[in-house]
Amino acid sequence: MIRAVLFDWYDTLAHVNGAAIVAGRRAIAERAGVDPERMAELWRETAEQRMLGALGGLEEQFVTLLGRLGREPSPALVRELVEIDLRSWQEAVTLYPDARAALEALAAAGHTLGVLSNCSAEAGAVIERAGLDHVFTALALSFRLGVAKPQPAIYHAALEMLGVAPRETAFVADGAFGELDAARALGITAVLIEQEHQSRAYGASSAWDYRVERLAEVPPLLARLRDGSR
């Protein structure tokens, strides 16, 4: 019986306006007085480090990145850059229209819910500030845990937070990073979601147990599994 449901966040519960993120990063570079192209290159080069939290918090991250570009920012400037970054991410991310209703329906049905996401500190801040504390019991975020999908350790961390076994858990995701293959290998029920606005920029999974096209389809799917029908 499925007791808990884990959701990927980006391209699953929410989608990102990539152009808005790029514009925010350009504004950061210009305000810091560094070349935007060199700054953009650094963002790309440090993507994995930032996703694993290896560069510390946001303020530490900016000090490190600007230091590599020969700039020593004042604390006041660092705080300003952090605010620009957080604001651009907040404005760029949109929940899918049926996300809240689907999550609340699952919670009302007695499922324990959590997020399992590969994300940097700025992307993670959006998740933590999404106003969904009333439905989520656990946020397993790579930048906080220092491990990312598809590594088994991040799944085990999420399961421990939820207090469930793999066989009692479903994972709903777009399949990036081979995340659904990894979930199935651990005995978690894997649900692929394919919907509008997904970036498809982070790879795919090769196998899953069920497929849906809208988040609204997830509660009735899990109800059928609970009742023993497929």
KEKE-3310 file (N, C-alpha, C; in steps of 0.2 Angstrom, whole numbers, plus 5000, padded with zeros to 4 digits):
npx = (5004:5003:5009:5016:5020:5032:5038:5047:5052:5056:5050:5040:5031:5032:5037:5050:5055:5067:5073:5071:5079:5091:5092:5091:5104:5112:5110:5115:5129:5131:5129:5138:5149:5157:5161:5147:5147:5158:5154:5142:5148:5155:5144:5139:5150:5151:5139:5136:5143:5136:5123:5126:5128:5141:5148:5144:5132:5121:5127:5141:5143:5142:5153:5164:5162:5164:5176:5184:5183:5191:5186:5182:5169:5160:5151:5139:5136:5136:5125:5115:5116:5112:5099:5094:5096:5088:5075:5074:5073:5062:5052:5053:5049:5035:5021:5013:4996:4987:4994:4993:4980:4980:4990:4984:4973:4979:4985:4973:4968:4976:4989:5007:5017:5031:5046:5058:5072:5084:5094:5100:5105:5098:5088:5082:5077:5066:5057:5057:5050:5037:5025:5019:5020:5010:5006:5018:5028:5042:5057:5068:5082:5095:5106:5106:5108:5119:5120:5114:5101:5105:5109:5107:5108:5101:5088:5086:5087:5076:5066:5068:5065:5051:5047:5044:5045:5053:5044:5032:5030:5028:5035:5034:5039:5048:5058:5071:5089:5089:5081:5069:5073:5082:5074:5065:5074:5076:5064:5054:5038:5037:5032:5030:5029:5023:5022:5017:5029:5040:5058:5067:5081:5090:5092:5085:5074:5073:5064:5048:5034:5021:5012:5008:4999:4996:4996:4984:4980:4986:4981:4969:4975:4983:4973:4967:4978:4978:4966:4968:4967:4973)
npy = (4994:5011:5023:5035:5050:5055:5070:5076:5093:5104:5105:5096:5099:5112:5125:5133:5149:5151:5162:5172:5169:5170:5183:5189:5184:5191:5204:5203:5202:5214:5223:5219:5223:5215:5205:5199:5188:5180:5178:5171:5159:5155:5151:5140:5132:5129:5122:5109:5109:5119:5113:5103:5110:5113:5125:5132:5144:5156:5169:5166:5159:5169:5177:5168:5165:5178:5181:5173:5180:5190:5200:5208:5208:5220:5216:5222:5223:5210:5205:5212:5207:5194:5196:5200:5189:5179:5185:5185:5171:5168:5175:5169:5156:5145:5137:5123:5123:5114:5109:5113:5109:5095:5091:5094:5086:5073:5074:5075:5062:5055:5053:5054:5067:5073:5082:5079:5085:5090:5103:5120:5132:5144:5140:5131:5139:5144:5133:5131:5142:5142:5141:5129:5122:5116:5104:5097:5085:5083:5090:5085:5091:5093:5102:5105:5092:5087:5077:5070:5066:5053:5046:5033:5037:5050:5047:5037:5046:5055:5045:5042:5054:5054:5043:5030:5015:5010:5002:5007:5019:5031:5039:5054:5061:5070:5063:5067:5066:5052:5048:5041:5028:5025:5026:5015:5005:5004:5000:5009:5015:5021:5036:5043:5060:5069:5084:5101:5114:5108:5107:5097:5096:5090:5076:5059:5046:5029:5019:5016:5015:5019:5032:5049:5063:5075:5083:5082:5069:5061:5059:5051:5040:5035:5031:5021:5012:5010:5003:4992:4990:4991)
npz = (5000:4996:5006:5006:4996:4985:4977:4963:4960:4951:4934:4937:4949:4947:4934:4925:4920:4909:4903:4912:4922:4916:4914:4926:4931:4923:4927:4940:4937:4931:4941:4950:4943:4934:4920:4911:4903:4907:4920:4918:4912:4923:4932:4925:4925:4939:4942:4947:4959:4966:4966:4975:4987:4989:4989:5000:5008:5000:5001:5004:4992:4982:4986:4983:4969:4964:4968:4961:4949:4951:4960:4975:4984:4994:5010:5010:4996:4993:5000:4993:4980:4983:4985:4973:4965:4972:4970:4956:4954:4961:4954:4942:4943:4941:4948:4942:4936:4942:4953:4968:4971:4968:4977:4989:4989:4989:5002:5010:5008:5016:5013:5016:5011:5002:4995:4983:4977:4965:4967:4968:4980:4978:4970:4978:4988:4983:4983:4997:5001:4996:5001:5005:5016:5024:5017:5015:5022:5022:5015:5004:4999:4987:4989:5002:5008:5002:4993:4977:4966:4954:4965:4977:4991:4993:4991:5001:5012:5010:5012:5025:5031:5029:5035:5030:5021:5005:4997:5001:4995:4982:4968:4960:4945:4932:4926:4924:4926:4927:4937:4939:4936:4946:4957:4955:4956:4969:4974:4974:4969:4953:4945:4930:4924:4911:4904:4899:4896:4901:4903:4898:4899:4907:4905:4905:4910:4909:4912:4920:4931:4930:4920:4919:4913:4919:4934:4941:4939:4947:4961:4958:4952:4963:4972:4965:4965:4979:4981:4975:4961:4944)
capx = (5000:5007:5008:5019:5022:5038:5038:5052:5049:5056:5047:5035:5027:5033:5041:5055:5056:5074:5075:5071:5085:5097:5091:5094:5111:5116:5109:5120:5135:5132:5129:5145:5155:5161:5159:5142:5149:5162:5150:5138:5152:5156:5138:5139:5155:5150:5132:5136:5145:5131:5118:5128:5130:5149:5151:5141:5126:5121:5132:5147:5143:5144:5160:5168:5162:5166:5183:5187:5183:5195:5182:5181:5163:5158:5146:5132:5135:5134:5117:5111:5116:5108:5092:5093:5096:5082:5070:5074:5071:5055:5048:5054:5046:5027:5018:5008:4989:4984:4998:4990:4974:4983:4994:4979:4969:4983:4986:4967:4967:4980:4996:5012:5020:5038:5049:5065:5074:5091:5093:5105:5102:5093:5082:5079:5074:5059:5053:5056:5045:5032:5019:5016:5022:5004:5005:5024:5032:5049:5060:5075:5085:5102:5111:5106:5110:5126:5120:5109:5099:5101:5112:5103:5108:5096:5081:5085:5086:5069:5062:5069:5061:5044:5046:5041:5049:5052:5038:5026:5031:5028:5039:5032:5044:5049:5063:5078:5095:5088:5079:5064:5076:5085:5068:5063:5079:5076:5058:5049:5034:5039:5027:5032:5024:5025:5017:5019:5034:5046:5064:5071:5088:5094:5092:5078:5074:5072:5058:5044:5028:5015:5013:5002:5000:4994:4996:4977:4979:4990:4977:4965:4980:4985:4967:4966:4983:4976:4960:4971:4966:4979)
capy = (5000:5017:5028:5042:5052:5060:5074:5081:5100:5107:5102:5092:5103:5119:5125:5139:5154:5151:5169:5177:5167:5173:5191:5190:5183:5197:5210:5202:5203:5221:5226:5217:5226:5209:5203:5195:5182:5177:5176:5165:5153:5152:5148:5134:5127:5127:5120:5103:5111:5123:5109:5099:5114:5113:5132:5136:5147:5161:5174:5163:5157:5175:5179:5163:5166:5185:5181:5170:5185:5196:5205:5207:5212:5221:5213:5225:5221:5203:5205:5215:5202:5188:5198:5200:5181:5176:5188:5183:5165:5168:5178:5164:5149:5145:5131:5120:5126:5109:5107:5114:5105:5088:5090:5094:5080:5067:5074:5073:5055:5052:5052:5059:5070:5076:5084:5076:5089:5092:5111:5125:5136:5149:5136:5128:5144:5145:5127:5132:5148:5141:5141:5122:5118:5112:5098:5093:5083:5083:5093:5082:5095:5091:5107:5104:5085:5086:5072:5072:5060:5047:5042:5030:5041:5055:5043:5035:5052:5057:5040:5042:5060:5053:5037:5025:5010:5011:4999:5011:5026:5033:5045:5057:5066:5071:5058:5069:5063:5045:5048:5036:5022:5025:5025:5009:5000:5004:4997:5014:5015:5027:5038:5048:5065:5073:5090:5107:5118:5104:5109:5091:5098:5086:5069:5056:5040:5024:5015:5019:5010:5023:5038:5053:5070:5081:5082:5080:5062:5057:5057:5045:5034:5032:5028:5014:5007:5008:4999:4985:4990:4995)
capz = (5000:4995:5011:5005:4989:4984:4971:4961:4960:4944:4928:4940:4952:4944:4928:4926:4914:4909:4901:4918:4926:4913:4914:4933:4932:4919:4932:4945:4935:4930:4948:4953:4940:4931:4913:4911:4899:4911:4925:4915:4912:4930:4934:4921:4928:4946:4943:4951:4966:4969:4968:4981:4992:4991:4989:5005:5007:4995:5002:5003:4985:4978:4988:4980:4962:4962:4970:4955:4944:4953:4963:4982:4986:5001:5013:5008:4989:4993:5002:4987:4974:4985:4984:4966:4963:4975:4967:4949:4954:4963:4948:4936:4944:4942:4950:4938:4939:4946:4958:4974:4972:4968:4984:4995:4988:4992:5009:5013:5007:5021:5011:5018:5005:5002:4989:4982:4972:4964:4967:4971:4986:4976:4967:4984:4992:4980:4986:5004:5002:4991:5005:5005:5022:5027:5014:5014:5028:5021:5009:5003:4994:4986:4991:5010:5010:4999:4988:4972:4962:4955:4970:4982:4998:4994:4991:5008:5016:5010:5015:5032:5034:5029:5040:5026:5017:4998:4994:5003:4992:4975:4967:4954:4942:4924:4924:4923:4930:4928:4944:4940:4936:4952:4962:4954:4958:4976:4976:4975:4963:4949:4941:4925:4922:4905:4903:4896:4899:4904:4899:4895:4899:4912:4904:4905:4913:4904:4914:4926:4932:4928:4917:4919:4909:4923:4942:4943:4938:4952:4966:4957:4951:4969:4974:4962:4968:4986:4980:4972:4954:4940)
cpx = (5004:5004:5010:5020:5027:5037:5044:5048:5050:5054:5042:5030:5027:5038:5045:5055:5063:5077:5075:5077:5091:5097:5094:5101:5115:5115:5114:5127:5136:5133:5135:5151:5159:5157:5153:5143:5153:5159:5145:5142:5154:5150:5137:5144:5154:5143:5132:5138:5140:5125:5119:5129:5137:5152:5147:5134:5127:5126:5139:5148:5146:5151:5165:5168:5165:5174:5187:5187:5187:5192:5181:5175:5162:5152:5139:5131:5133:5127:5113:5111:5112:5101:5090:5092:5089:5075:5069:5071:5064:5050:5048:5050:5038:5025:5013:5001:4986:4988:4995:4984:4976:4986:4989:4975:4973:4984:4979:4965:4972:4987:5001:5016:5027:5040:5056:5068:5082:5091:5099:5101:5097:5087:5078:5075:5067:5054:5052:5051:5039:5025:5015:5018:5016:5003:5012:5027:5039:5051:5067:5078:5092:5107:5111:5109:5117:5126:5114:5107:5103:5105:5107:5102:5102:5089:5080:5084:5079:5064:5062:5065:5054:5042:5043:5047:5048:5046:5031:5026:5031:5032:5037:5037:5044:5054:5070:5083:5094:5085:5073:5067:5079:5080:5066:5068:5079:5069:5052:5045:5035:5034:5030:5027:5027:5020:5020:5025:5040:5052:5068:5078:5092:5093:5085:5079:5071:5066:5054:5038:5022:5017:5007:5004:4999:4994:4989:4976:4982:4985:4972:4969:4982:4979:4966:4971:4981:4970:4962:4970:4972:4976)
cpy = (5006:5022:5035:5043:5057:5064:5077:5088:5103:5103:5096:5095:5110:5119:5132:5143:5155:5158:5173:5175:5170:5180:5193:5189:5189:5203:5209:5204:5210:5225:5225:5220:5220:5208:5198:5188:5177:5174:5170:5159:5150:5149:5141:5129:5125:5124:5114:5105:5115:5118:5104:5103:5115:5120:5136:5139:5152:5166:5172:5161:5163:5177:5175:5165:5173:5185:5178:5174:5191:5201:5203:5211:5214:5217:5216:5223:5214:5202:5207:5210:5196:5190:5198:5193:5178:5179:5186:5176:5164:5170:5173:5158:5150:5138:5129:5122:5121:5106:5107:5109:5097:5086:5089:5088:5074:5068:5073:5066:5051:5050:5057:5061:5073:5078:5081:5080:5090:5100:5114:5128:5141:5146:5133:5133:5145:5139:5129:5138:5148:5141:5135:5118:5114:5105:5094:5092:5084:5086:5090:5086:5094:5096:5107:5097:5084:5080:5073:5065:5060:5043:5040:5034:5046:5052:5041:5040:5054:5052:5040:5048:5058:5047:5031:5021:5012:5008:5003:5018:5026:5039:5048:5062:5065:5066:5060:5066:5055:5044:5043:5029:5020:5023:5018:5004:4999:5001:5002:5014:5022:5029:5044:5053:5068:5078:5096:5110:5114:5106:5103:5092:5094:5078:5066:5049:5035:5019:5018:5014:5013:5029:5042:5060:5076:5079:5080:5073:5058:5055:5051:5039:5031:5029:5022:5009:5005:5003:4992:4985:4993:4998)
cpz = (5000:5001:5010:4998:4989:4977:4969:4960:4953:4938:4931:4943:4949:4938:4929:4919:4914:4907:4907:4922:4923:4914:4922:4934:4928:4924:4937:4943:4934:4936:4951:4949:4936:4924:4914:4908:4904:4917:4923:4914:4918:4933:4931:4924:4935:4947:4948:4958:4970:4971:4974:4987:4994:4991:4995:5004:5002:4996:5001:4995:4981:4980:4984:4972:4960:4963:4964:4949:4946:4957:4970:4984:4993:5004:5011:5001:4989:4995:4996:4981:4976:4984:4977:4963:4966:4972:4960:4949:4956:4958:4942:4937:4945:4943:4944:4941:4943:4952:4965:4976:4972:4975:4989:4995:4991:4999:5013:5012:5012:5019:5014:5012:5007:4995:4989:4976:4971:4963:4970:4977:4984:4973:4973:4988:4989:4983:4993:5006:4998:4995:5005:5011:5025:5023:5014:5021:5028:5014:5009:4997:4993:4989:4999:5012:5007:4995:4983:4969:4956:4961:4976:4989:4998:4994:4998:5013:5016:5013:5023:5035:5034:5033:5036:5023:5009:4995:4996:5000:4985:4974:4960:4951:4935:4922:4923:4928:4930:4934:4945:4940:4943:4958:4961:4957:4966:4979:4977:4968:4959:4944:4936:4924:4916:4903:4900:4900:4902:4900:4896:4895:4903:4911:4905:4909:4908:4906:4920:4926:4930:4924:4917:4915:4913:4930:4944:4943:4943:4958:4964:4955:4958:4973:4971:4964:4975:4986:4977:4965:4950:4934)
residu = (MET:ILE:ARG:ALA:VAL:LEU:PHE:ASP:TRP:TYR:ASP:THR:LEU:ALA:HIS:VAL:ASN:GLY:ALA:ALA:ILE:VAL:ALA:GLY:ARG:ARG:ALA:ILE:ALA:GLU:ARG:ALA:GLY:VAL:ASP:PRO:GLU:ARG:MET:ALA:GLU:LEU:TRP:ARG:GLU:THR:ALA:GLU:GLN:ARG:MET:LEU:GLY:ALA:LEU:GLY:GLY:LEU:GLU:GLU:GLN:PHE:VAL:THR:LEU:LEU:GLY:ARG:LEU:GLY:ARG:GLU:PRO:SER:PRO:ALA:LEU:VAL:ARG:GLU:LEU:VAL:GLU:ILE:ASP:LEU:ARG:SER:TRP:GLN:GLU:ALA:VAL:THR:LEU:TYR:PRO:ASP:ALA:ARG:ALA:ALA:LEU:GLU:ALA:LEU:ALA:ALA:ALA:GLY:HIS:THR:LEU:GLY:VAL:LEU:SER:ASN:CYS:SER:ALA:GLU:ALA:GLY:ALA:VAL:ILE:GLU:ARG:ALA:GLY:LEU:ASP:HIS:VAL:PHE:THR:ALA:LEU:ALA:LEU:SER:PHE:ARG:LEU:GLY:VAL:ALA:LYS:PRO:GLN:PRO:ALA:ILE:TYR:HIS:ALA:ALA:LEU:GLU:MET:LEU:GLY:VAL:ALA:PRO:ARG:GLU:THR:ALA:PHE:VAL:ALA:ASP:GLY:ALA:PHE:GLY:GLU:LEU:ASP:ALA:ALA:ARG:ALA:LEU:GLY:ILE:THR:ALA:VAL:LEU:ILE:GLU:GLN:GLU:HIS:GLN:SER:ARG:ALA:TYR:GLY:ALA:SER:SER:ALA:TRP:ASP:TYR:ARG:VAL:GLU:ARG:LEU:ALA:GLU:VAL:PRO:PRO:LEU:LEU:ALA:ARG:LEU:ARG:ASP:GLY:SER:ARG)
# end
